[in-house]
């Protein structure tokens, strides 16, 4: 995107970032603290925008709530959930994530890549070219099994507080993107995000959960029209 300095961050445990063995660095408070320091280095106190997809969106959303004085002018969330409302649902998710983490440790990252590619949330990705599907698979398979397991145990959805009732407190202008083929997150967008006056919701046609992969041209156009 011309005119913008873009900094793509590998979250802890992903890509080229550190992959500590202990659980503590993967906890929400620790990750948000590290992000706050990182943002300060890149922005030098100037206003900036945050864009997060899925887990990245969950963290970006909670960053704005944890650091309300941070100069985030625009918050862009793609296929992002506000957390699970009931404590019982969070408990069930924690147990499910712990079980998944153990399976990843036992079977490896390639097993995880196969498993993740076949969950219903990514059904629409099967329409992508074989080349792109292979690139997605290889990216997932390159992850550290331990880092994946610790991420689930540290910042999985069952570990995070529900913040759907706090979206209105965020000072940033929020753009929420969901794919019209993604029924789960379209419902979240309509019922939880869209009613807030600081949120603009756009449903992207012929897209599933990964809008930026499934419909990249439209995705970039939306961002360019939203950002000044």
C-alpha positions as CSV (number, residue, x, y, z in Angstrom):
1,X,0.0,0.0,0.0
2,X,1.6,3.2,-1.2
3,X,2.2,5.9,1.4
4,X,2.2,3.6,4.4
5,X,5.0,2.1,6.4
6,X,3.9,-1.4,7.0
7,X,5.4,-3.5,9.9
8,X,4.4,-7.1,9.8
9,X,4.9,-8.7,13.2
10,X,5.6,-12.4,13.9
11,X,3.8,-13.0,17.2
12,X,5.7,-14.9,19.9
13,X,6.0,-18.5,18.9
14,X,5.4,-17.8,15.2
15,X,7.7,-17.2,12.2
16,X,11.1,-15.8,13.1
17,X,10.1,-14.7,16.6
18,X,11.3,-16.4,19.8
19,X,9.8,-19.7,20.7
20,X,10.3,-20.0,24.5
21,X,9.6,-23.4,26.1
22,X,8.0,-21.9,29.3
23,X,4.3,-20.9,29.3
24,X,4.5,-17.5,31.0
25,X,5.7,-15.5,27.9
26,X,2.6,-16.8,25.9
27,X,0.1,-15.3,28.4
28,X,-2.0,-12.4,27.4
29,X,-0.5,-9.8,29.7
30,X,3.1,-10.7,28.7
31,X,2.3,-10.6,25.0
32,X,0.5,-7.2,25.2
33,X,3.4,-5.7,27.2
34,X,5.9,-6.9,24.6
35,X,3.7,-5.5,21.8
36,X,3.5,-2.2,23.6
37,X,7.2,-1.9,23.8
38,X,7.6,-2.9,20.1
39,X,5.0,-0.4,19.0
40,X,6.8,2.4,20.9
41,X,10.0,1.6,19.0
42,X,8.4,1.8,15.6
43,X,6.1,4.7,16.1
44,X,8.1,7.0,18.4
45,X,4.9,8.2,20.0
46,X,3.2,9.0,16.7
47,X,-0.3,7.8,15.8
48,X,-0.5,4.4,14.1
49,X,-3.0,1.8,12.9
50,X,-3.3,-1.8,13.9
51,X,-4.5,-4.6,11.7
52,X,-5.0,-8.1,13.0
53,X,-6.5,-11.3,11.6
54,X,-8.1,-13.9,13.8
55,X,-5.7,-14.4,16.8
56,X,-3.8,-11.2,15.8
57,X,-7.1,-9.4,15.8
58,X,-8.0,-10.7,19.3
59,X,-4.7,-9.4,20.6
60,X,-5.0,-6.1,18.8
61,X,-8.5,-5.6,20.3
62,X,-7.3,-6.4,23.8
63,X,-4.2,-4.2,23.3
64,X,-6.4,-1.2,22.7
65,X,-8.4,-2.0,25.8
66,X,-5.3,-2.6,28.0
67,X,-3.5,0.5,26.7
68,X,-6.2,3.1,26.1
69,X,-3.7,5.9,25.9
70,X,-1.8,4.3,23.0
71,X,-2.2,6.4,19.9
72,X,-4.0,3.9,17.8
73,X,-6.0,5.9,15.3
74,X,-7.5,3.0,13.3
75,X,-8.1,-0.6,14.4
76,X,-8.7,-3.0,11.6
77,X,-10.0,-6.5,12.6
78,X,-10.4,-9.4,10.2
79,X,-12.5,-12.4,11.3
80,X,-11.9,-11.6,15.0
81,X,-13.8,-12.8,18.0
82,X,-14.4,-10.9,21.2
83,X,-13.9,-14.0,23.3
84,X,-16.4,-16.5,24.8
85,X,-19.1,-15.0,26.9
86,X,-19.7,-17.7,29.5
87,X,-17.1,-19.1,31.9
88,X,-18.4,-22.6,31.1
89,X,-17.7,-22.2,27.4
90,X,-14.2,-20.8,28.2
91,X,-13.5,-23.8,30.4
92,X,-14.6,-26.2,27.6
93,X,-12.4,-24.4,25.1
94,X,-9.4,-24.5,27.5
95,X,-9.8,-28.3,27.8
96,X,-10.2,-28.7,24.0
97,X,-7.2,-26.6,23.4
98,X,-5.1,-28.5,25.9
99,X,-6.1,-31.7,24.2
100,X,-5.3,-30.3,20.7
101,X,-1.9,-29.1,22.1
102,X,-1.1,-32.6,23.3
103,X,-2.0,-34.0,19.9
104,X,0.3,-31.4,18.1
105,X,3.2,-32.3,20.4
106,X,2.6,-36.0,19.8
107,X,2.0,-35.9,16.0
108,X,3.9,-32.8,14.9
109,X,3.3,-29.7,12.9
110,X,2.5,-31.5,9.6
111,X,-0.3,-33.3,11.3
112,X,-1.6,-30.0,12.6
113,X,-1.4,-28.5,9.1
114,X,-3.6,-31.3,7.8
115,X,-6.0,-31.1,10.7
116,X,-6.3,-27.3,10.5
117,X,-6.9,-27.3,6.7
118,X,-9.9,-29.5,7.2
119,X,-11.9,-27.7,9.9
120,X,-15.2,-26.2,8.7
121,X,-13.9,-22.6,9.2
122,X,-11.6,-23.0,6.2
123,X,-13.9,-24.9,3.9
124,X,-13.9,-22.1,1.4
125,X,-10.1,-22.3,1.0
126,X,-10.6,-25.5,-0.9
127,X,-11.6,-23.3,-3.8
128,X,-8.2,-21.7,-3.9
129,X,-5.5,-22.9,-6.4
130,X,-3.5,-25.9,-5.5
131,X,-0.4,-23.7,-5.3
132,X,-1.9,-21.3,-2.8
133,X,-3.3,-24.2,-0.7
134,X,0.2,-25.8,-0.7
135,X,1.8,-22.5,0.5
136,X,-0.7,-22.2,3.3
137,X,-0.1,-25.8,4.3
138,X,3.7,-25.3,4.3
139,X,3.4,-22.2,6.4
140,X,1.4,-24.0,9.0
141,X,3.6,-27.1,8.9
142,X,6.7,-24.9,9.5
143,X,5.5,-24.0,13.0
144,X,7.1,-25.3,16.2
145,X,4.8,-27.9,17.8
146,X,5.8,-26.7,21.3
147,X,5.1,-23.1,20.4
148,X,1.7,-24.0,18.9
149,X,0.8,-25.9,22.1
150,X,2.0,-23.1,24.4
151,X,0.1,-20.5,22.3
152,X,-3.1,-22.5,22.7
153,X,-2.5,-22.8,26.5
154,X,-1.4,-19.2,26.9
155,X,-3.6,-17.2,24.6
156,X,-6.2,-19.6,23.2
157,X,-9.8,-18.4,23.2
158,X,-10.5,-20.2,26.4
159,X,-7.8,-18.2,28.1
160,X,-9.0,-14.8,27.1
161,X,-11.6,-12.6,28.8
162,X,-14.8,-11.7,27.0
163,X,-14.6,-8.1,25.7
164,X,-17.7,-7.8,23.5
165,X,-19.2,-5.4,26.0
166,X,-16.1,-3.1,26.0
167,X,-15.8,-2.5,22.2
168,X,-17.6,0.9,22.7
169,X,-14.8,2.0,25.0
170,X,-12.1,1.9,22.4
171,X,-11.2,5.4,21.1
172,X,-9.9,4.2,17.7
173,X,-12.1,4.0,14.6
174,X,-12.7,0.3,14.0
175,X,-13.1,-1.4,10.7
176,X,-14.4,-5.0,11.1
177,X,-14.2,-7.3,8.1
178,X,-15.9,-10.7,7.7
179,X,-16.4,-12.9,4.7
180,X,-19.9,-13.6,3.7
181,X,-19.2,-17.3,3.5
182,X,-18.0,-17.3,7.1
183,X,-21.3,-17.7,8.9
184,X,-19.8,-17.8,12.4
185,X,-17.9,-14.5,12.2
186,X,-20.5,-12.8,10.1
187,X,-22.9,-13.4,13.0
188,X,-20.3,-12.1,15.5
189,X,-19.9,-9.0,13.3
190,X,-23.6,-8.3,13.0
191,X,-24.5,-9.0,16.6
192,X,-21.5,-7.8,18.6
193,X,-19.3,-5.4,16.6
194,X,-21.7,-3.6,14.2
195,X,-24.0,-2.1,16.9
196,X,-21.1,0.0,18.3
197,X,-20.9,3.6,16.9
198,X,-17.1,3.4,16.6
199,X,-17.3,0.3,14.3
200,X,-17.7,0.1,10.5
201,X,-18.6,-3.4,9.4
202,X,-18.0,-4.7,5.9
203,X,-19.0,-8.1,4.7
204,X,-16.8,-9.2,1.8
205,X,-18.5,-11.1,-0.9
206,X,-17.3,-14.6,-1.9
207,X,-14.9,-14.8,1.0
208,X,-14.5,-17.1,3.9
209,X,-12.5,-16.7,7.1
210,X,-9.2,-15.6,5.4
211,X,-10.3,-12.6,3.4
212,X,-6.8,-11.4,2.7
213,X,-5.9,-14.7,1.1
214,X,-9.2,-15.5,-0.6
215,X,-9.9,-12.1,-2.0
216,X,-6.7,-10.0,-1.7
217,X,-7.6,-7.3,-4.4
218,X,-10.9,-6.4,-2.7
219,X,-9.2,-6.6,0.7
220,X,-6.6,-4.0,-0.3
221,X,-9.1,-1.8,-1.9
222,X,-11.2,-1.8,1.3
223,X,-8.2,-0.8,3.4
224,X,-7.2,2.0,1.0
225,X,-10.7,3.4,1.1
226,X,-11.0,3.2,4.9
227,X,-7.5,4.6,5.7
228,X,-6.9,8.3,4.9
